[in-house]
Each structure stands twice: as structure tokens, then as C-alpha cells.
């Protein structure tokens, strides 16, 4: 019986860890959105080439969409039940990993855009 309780404890800890991680991602993407607005203002004032303006708008829209998806995912974590079998564990782990990859892609796109702006100042 202790083994089952230990497994339940690990599952609960995993859900808490995932919830905290997603909350951090949301906070980071919200910060990026604010910073991006500042970069957009700088680019409009100091860059001769305004072709980046579309990049800002496209990125802001994608960022908003990603933040919304993360809020929805975090909400599902709040109600997530503990898994009773390995298939369930694998499903949730793979799903979380795919969301993590999407988050990192979004951050990488932002870094490239930011470097492009700074490189053109």
C-alpha cells in the first residue's frame, strides 16, 4: 500500500511541477509581450527600414495566442486526475513536452526578432 501512496505522491508532485512550470512560461511570455511593445516603439523611431513592423504585429498575435493556450492548459492541469496506468502517464508527459517545445520555439522567435532590431539600430 505504501508503494501506491508513493506513486500517487509522485503523480501529484509532477502535476504541481507542471503547473508551476506553465505559470512561469505564461509570466515570461507576458513579459516578452510588454518588452516587444517597447522594441516596436524603438524600431518605429530609430529604424529606417520599417519592414520589421509586420514582424512585430505577427509575433504579438502569435504570442497572445500562445499565452491563451498556456492559460487553457494550466486550467486543465488544475483538474487533472492522477493516472492509473502507464499509457496515461506517457500521454500527459508527451503532451507537456510538446507544449514545452512550442514555448521554446516562441521564445526563440522573439530572440531572433529582438536581435534583428538591435542589429539594425
Secondary structure, DSSP 8 states (H G I E B T S, - for coil): -HHHHHHHHHHHHHHHHHHHHHHHHHHHHHHHHHHHHHHHHHHHHH-S-TTHHHHHHHHHHHHHHHHHHHHHHHHHHHT----SSHHHHHHHHHHHHHHHHHHHHHHHHHHHHHHHHHHT-
